Amino acid sequence: MDIDALRRDTPGCANRVHLNSAGAGLLSRRTLRAMTSHLELEAAIGGYEAADQEKERVDATYTHIAELVGGRADEVALFGNSTHAWNAAFYSLAPAFRPGDRILTGRAEYGSNVLAYLQIAERTGAEVVVVPNDASGQLDTTALAALIDERTRLVGVSHIPTSGGLVNPAAEIGRIARAAGVPFLLDATQSVGQFPVDVREIGCDMLSATGRKFLRGPRGTGFLWVRGEALEHLDPHVIDIEAATWDGGRGFTWQPGARRFATWEMSYSNVLGLSAAVRQALDLGMEEIGKRAVTLGGRLRDRLEALPGVTTYDLGREKCAIVTAKVDGVATEDVAATLALHHINVTTTTPAHTQFDTEERGVHPLVRLSPHYYNTEAEIDRAVEVIADVARGAGERR
């Protein structure tokens, strides 16, 4: 990849050191043009008319996403965010839950997902079972296999947590779930766009993702992929004229494929921005993107680990571009604020966003840094220097 050219095509690179792609990646000019040109078209000829005129480009979004995750276009539904996409999948299973049924999940599960599990458990009498981690900190697949039984109705796992660099063994989880005939819902919010994610290799039945993070798409975009064979087990919990057709009497027919989860209204400007971002990722090559992103994350993690008074907290055998750390004697919020003063974008983890991990480790909040392929080694080193200064100052005060 021509990093200099990519940075020139990314306006935000001129203003900040952006190490917050796990929050929202920087938009490229290519994506901006796709969005603004459609807004201008809407202003010129009308919103409905612009959507009709750009239908071919809108439809291509499904094709691009399918290529990105290794599925088919008819297996993709678009949403305003990944949480709504994940909810559409999970709540389509929930009506079948009965007292004593089990939902298996991991300690790294995202907070909103956990709340949904708890709500349905409270409503139905189902049980939420947290699979323990292995010695490396990733989900223990041996324990998962032992916990699955005739009561298990779902395996729901976050591929990468919001709170660290762990990459859960999704393909092995998928193999276990398939062998047991249990639906597998993968939250791939932090992995899609960061490195290759292939639903066929992973073996999940449903996958949710967002546009705004490592895909570098606009906020307000997300999607759901649903394996065609899984549809017979799913009953969408909401319906509108995009999802189904009236049969002329008192009944209706679901749309084929994943479109039965969709709603009619959407921001076409955002959809076209997402399409452009996905197409750019495909053109660059997810293998190359993943290799560079993970390498930059490793450089950052290694250099922080070498600093006196700094501890990193990323778990797992395989780690990604997300790096979490804490400076001894300095509040996490103060570390993030100091980085911001140096025009370095980071964020912090929140205990409530990974409840089960918080119960086990109690380390949050942490500073979360997440480089992407458009960052440079010099930017990584600059962030490390600022954190080193913070740590040095705290040590002198002690």
C-alpha positions in Angstrom: 0.0 0.0 0.0 1.1 3.5 -0.7 0.7 4.9 2.8 1.6 8.5 1.8 -1.1 8.5 -0.9 -3.6 7.0 1.5 -2.9 9.6 4.1 -3.3 12.4 1.5 -6.7 10.9 0.7 -7.6 11.0 4.4 -8.2 14.6 5.6 -8.1 13.7 9.3 -4.4 12.6 9.0 -3.4 16.3 8.6 -5.0 17.3 11.8 -4.5 14.6 14.4 -2.7 11.4 15.2 -5.8 9.3 15.1 -5.4 6.2 17.3 -9.2 5.6 17.7 -10.2 3.5 14.8 -11.9 1.1 17.2 -14.2 4.0 17.9 -14.5 5.5 14.5 -12.0 5.3 11.6 -11.1 8.3 9.5 -13.2 8.8 6.4 -11.4 8.9 3.1 -12.1 11.5 0.4 -13.4 8.7 -1.7 -16.1 7.9 0.9 -16.8 11.6 1.4 -17.4 12.2 -2.3 -19.8 9.3 -2.5 -21.8 10.7 0.4 -21.8 14.4 -0.5 -22.5 13.8 -4.2 -25.7 11.9 -3.2 -26.8 14.6 -0.8 -26.3 17.2 -3.6 -28.4 15.0 -5.9 -31.1 14.8 -3.3 -31.1 18.5 -3.0 -31.2 19.0 -6.7 -33.9 16.5 -7.7 -35.5 15.1 -4.5 -34.8 12.3 -2.1 -37.0 9.6 -3.7 -35.9 10.5 -7.2 -32.2 10.4 -6.2 -32.6 6.9 -4.7 -34.3 5.7 -7.9 -31.5 7.2 -10.0 -28.8 5.6 -7.9 -30.5 2.3 -7.4 -27.7 0.3 -9.2 -25.0 1.9 -6.9 -27.2 1.3 -3.8 -27.7 -2.4 -4.8 -24.0 -2.8 -5.3 -23.5 -2.2 -1.5 -24.9 -5.6 -0.8 -22.6 -7.2 -3.3 -19.6 -5.4 -1.9 -20.4 -6.4 1.7 -21.0 -10.0 0.6 -17.6 -10.1 -1.0 -16.1 -8.6 2.1 -17.4 -11.3 4.4 -17.5 -14.3 2.0 -21.3 -14.6 1.7 -24.0 -13.8 -0.9 -25.7 -10.5 -1.5 -29.1 -11.9 -0.6 -27.7 -12.8 2.9 -27.0 -9.1 3.8 -29.4 -6.6 5.4 -28.4 -3.0 6.1 -29.0 -1.2 9.4 -28.3 2.2 11.0 -25.8 0.6 13.3 -24.3 -2.7 14.4 -26.3 -2.9 17.6 -29.6 -2.8 15.7 -28.2 -5.4 13.3 -27.2 -7.7 16.2 -30.6 -7.1 17.9 -32.4 -8.1 14.8 -30.6 -11.5 14.8 -30.8 -12.2 18.5 -34.4 -11.2 19.1 -35.5 -13.3 16.1 -34.4 -16.3 18.1 -35.8 -15.2 21.5 -39.4 -16.2 21.0 -38.4 -19.8 21.0 -36.6 -19.6 24.4 -38.1 -21.5 27.3 -37.3 -21.9 31.0 -34.1 -23.7 31.4 -32.7 -22.9 27.9 -29.2 -21.7 27.8 -27.4 -18.8 26.1 -23.6 -19.4 26.0 -21.4 -16.4 25.7 -17.8 -15.3 26.6 -16.3 -13.0 29.2 -15.4 -10.5 26.4 -19.0 -10.1 25.3 -20.1 -6.5 24.5 -22.2 -4.7 27.1 -25.3 -4.2 24.9 -25.4 -7.8 24.0 -25.1 -8.8 27.6 -28.1 -6.6 28.5 -30.1 -8.2 25.8 -29.3 -11.7 27.1 -30.2 -10.7 30.6 -33.5 -9.2 29.4 -34.6 -12.3 27.5 -33.4 -14.5 30.4 -35.7 -12.5 32.7 -38.6 -12.7 30.3 -38.4 -16.4 29.4 -36.6 -18.1 32.3 -33.6 -18.9 30.0 -30.1 -19.0 31.6 -27.0 -17.0 30.6 -23.9 -19.1 30.9 -20.5 -17.4 30.7 -17.9 -19.6 29.2 -14.6 -19.2 31.1 -11.4 -18.0 29.5 -8.4 -20.3 28.9 -4.9 -19.5 30.3 -4.3 -17.0 27.5 -7.4 -15.1 28.2 -9.4 -16.1 25.1 -12.6 -18.0 25.2 -11.9 -21.6 26.3 -13.2 -23.8 23.5 -12.8 -27.0 25.4 -15.0 -25.6 28.1 -17.5 -24.4 25.5 -17.8 -27.8 24.0 -18.3 -29.3 27.5 -21.1 -26.7 28.3 -23.1 -27.3 25.2 -26.0 -29.7 25.7 -29.6 -30.2 24.7 -30.6 -27.0 26.5 -28.3 -24.7 24.5 -30.2 -22.4 22.1 -27.5 -20.0 21.2 -23.7 -19.4 21.2 -23.2 -15.6 21.1 -19.6 -14.3 21.0 -17.8 -11.0 20.4 -15.0 -11.7 17.9 -12.9 -8.9 19.4 -14.0 -7.1 22.6 -14.5 -3.4 22.8 -12.1 -3.3 25.6 -8.9 -4.9 24.3 -6.7 -6.5 21.7 -8.0 -10.1 22.2 -9.1 -12.0 19.1 -11.4 -14.9 20.1 -11.0 -18.2 18.2 -14.1 -17.7 16.1 -13.5 -20.5 13.6 -13.1 -23.1 16.4 -16.2 -21.8 18.2 -18.0 -22.1 14.9 -16.8 -25.7 14.4 -18.1 -26.6 17.9 -21.5 -24.9 17.4 -22.0 -26.5 14.0 -21.2 -30.0 15.3 -23.8 -29.4 18.1 -26.4 -27.9 15.8 -26.6 -24.7 17.8 -27.0 -21.3 16.2 -23.8 -19.1 16.4 -24.1 -15.3 16.4 -20.8 -13.5 16.0 -20.5 -9.8 16.9 -17.8 -8.8 14.4 -18.0 -5.1 15.1 -14.3 -4.7 15.8 -13.0 -7.3 13.4 -14.7 -6.6 10.0 -12.4 -4.0 8.3 -9.4 -4.7 10.5 -8.4 -8.0 9.0 -10.0 -10.7 6.8 -13.3 -12.1 8.1 -14.9 -15.0 6.2 -18.2 -16.3 7.4 -17.8 -19.6 5.6 -14.5 -20.3 7.3 -15.8 -19.2 10.6 -19.0 -21.1 10.4 -21.2 -18.6 12.1 -24.9 -18.4 11.3 -25.3 -14.7 11.8 -22.7 -11.9 11.8 -23.2 -8.2 12.8 -20.8 -5.4 11.9 -20.5 -1.6 11.7 -19.3 0.7 9.1 -17.8 3.4 11.3 -14.8 1.6 12.8 -12.1 -0.2 10.9 -14.1 -0.1 7.7 -13.8 3.7 7.7 -17.4 4.2 6.7 -19.8 6.8 8.0 -21.4 6.7 11.4 -25.0 5.5 11.2 -24.2 2.4 9.2 -24.2 -1.3 10.0 -25.1 -4.6 8.5 -26.3 -8.1 9.3 -25.2 -11.2 7.4 -27.5 -14.3 7.9 -26.7 -17.7 6.5 -29.5 -18.7 4.2 -29.9 -22.1 5.9 -30.4 -20.4 9.3 -33.5 -18.5 8.2 -35.9 -21.3 9.1 -34.9 -20.9 12.8 -35.4 -17.2 12.8 -38.5 -15.1 13.3 -37.8 -11.4 12.8 -39.1 -9.4 15.8 -40.2 -6.4 13.7 -41.7 -6.1 10.3 -42.4 -3.4 7.7 -43.1 -3.1 4.0 -39.4 -3.7 3.2 -39.4 -7.0 5.1 -42.6 -8.6 3.9 -45.3 -8.3 1.4 -49.1 -8.4 2.0 -50.8 -11.4 0.4 -54.0 -9.6 -0.3 -55.9 -11.1 2.6 -55.0 -11.2 6.3 -51.5 -12.6 5.9 -48.1 -11.8 4.6 -45.0 -13.3 3.0 -41.5 -12.7 4.2 -39.0 -11.3 1.7 -36.4 -13.9 0.7 -33.1 -13.9 2.4 -31.8 -11.4 4.9 -34.0 -8.5 3.6 -36.7 -9.8 5.9 -34.8 -8.1 8.7 -34.5 -4.7 7.0 -36.7 -1.6 7.2 -37.7 0.5 4.3 -36.3 3.9 5.2 -32.5 4.5 5.3 -30.0 7.2 4.7 -28.9 6.6 1.1 -26.0 9.0 1.5 -24.7 6.8 4.3 -25.4 3.6 2.4 -23.3 4.9 -0.5 -20.6 6.0 1.9 -20.5 2.6 3.4 -20.4 1.1 -0.1 -17.4 3.2 -1.1 -15.6 2.4 2.2 -16.1 -1.4 1.7 -15.1 -1.1 -1.9 -11.9 0.7 -0.9 -11.1 -2.0 1.6 -11.6 -4.7 -1.0 -9.4 -2.8 -3.5 -6.6 -2.4 -1.0 -6.9 -6.0 0.0 -8.0 -7.2 3.5 -4.9 -9.4 3.8 -2.6 -6.3 3.4 -4.8 -4.1 5.6 -4.8 -6.8 8.4 -1.1 -7.3 8.2 -0.3 -3.6 8.6 -2.9 -2.9 11.2 -1.9 -5.8 13.4 1.8 -4.9 12.9 1.2 -1.3 14.0 -0.7 -2.6 17.0 2.1 -4.9 17.9 4.7 -2.2 17.7 2.6 0.0 19.9 2.0 -2.7 22.5 5.6 -3.8 22.6 6.8 -0.2 23.2 4.3 0.5 25.9 5.2 -2.8 27.6 8.8 -1.7 27.7 8.0 1.6 29.6 8.5 1.7 33.4 5.2 2.4 35.1 3.0 1.3 32.2 1.1 -2.0 32.0 -0.8 -3.3 29.0 -3.9 -5.5 29.4 -4.5 -7.3 26.1 -5.5 -10.9 26.4 -5.4 -13.9 24.1 -3.1 -16.0 22.0 -3.8 -13.8 18.9 -3.9 -10.0 19.3 -5.1 -7.3 17.0 -4.5 -3.6 16.5 -6.4 -2.6 19.6 -4.0 -1.9 22.6 -5.1 -1.2 26.2 -2.9 0.2 28.9 -2.7 1.9 32.3 -0.1 4.3 33.8 0.7 3.6 37.4 -0.6 6.4 39.7 -2.4 8.3 36.9 -6.1 8.3 36.3 -7.0 6.8 32.9 -9.0 9.9 32.0 -6.0 12.1 32.7 -3.8 10.0 30.4 -6.3 10.3 27.6 -6.6 14.0 28.2 -2.9 14.5 28.0 -2.7 12.6 24.7 -5.6 14.8 23.5 -3.6 18.0 24.3 -0.9 16.6 22.0 -3.5 16.1 19.3 -3.5 12.3 19.7 -7.0 10.7 19.5 -7.6 7.8 21.9 -10.5 6.7 24.1 -11.0 4.8 27.4 -12.7 1.5 28.2 -15.8 1.5 30.4 -16.5 -1.2 33.0 -20.2 -1.4 32.0 -19.3 -2.1 28.3 -17.7 -5.5 29.2 -19.5 -6.5 32.4 -18.2 -10.1 32.6 -14.6 -9.1 31.9 -15.0 -6.4 34.6 -16.3 -9.0 37.1 -13.2 -11.2 36.4 -10.4 -8.7 36.1 -11.5 -5.4 37.5 -9.0 -3.4 35.5 -11.2 -0.9 33.7 -11.1 1.9 32.8 -8.0 1.6 30.5 -6.6 3.8 27.8 -7.6 2.3 24.5 -5.4 3.0 21.4 -6.3 1.6 18.0 -4.1 2.4 15.0 -5.1 1.5 11.5 -3.2 1.0 8.2 -3.1 4.8 7.5 -1.1 5.5 10.7 2.7 5.7 10.5 5.4 4.2 12.7 6.3 7.8 13.7 2.8 8.4 15.0 3.0 5.3 17.1 6.3 6.4 18.5 4.9 9.9 19.3 2.1 8.4 21.3 4.5 6.2 23.2 6.7 9.2 24.0 3.8 11.2 25.4 2.7 8.2 27.6 6.4 7.8 28.7 6.4 11.4 29.8 3.2 10.9 31.8 4.6 7.8 33.5 7.9 9.5 34.2 6.2 12.4 35.8 4.0 10.2 38.0 7.2 8.3 39.1 8.9 11.5 40.1 5.9 12.6 42.1 6.0 9.3 44.0 
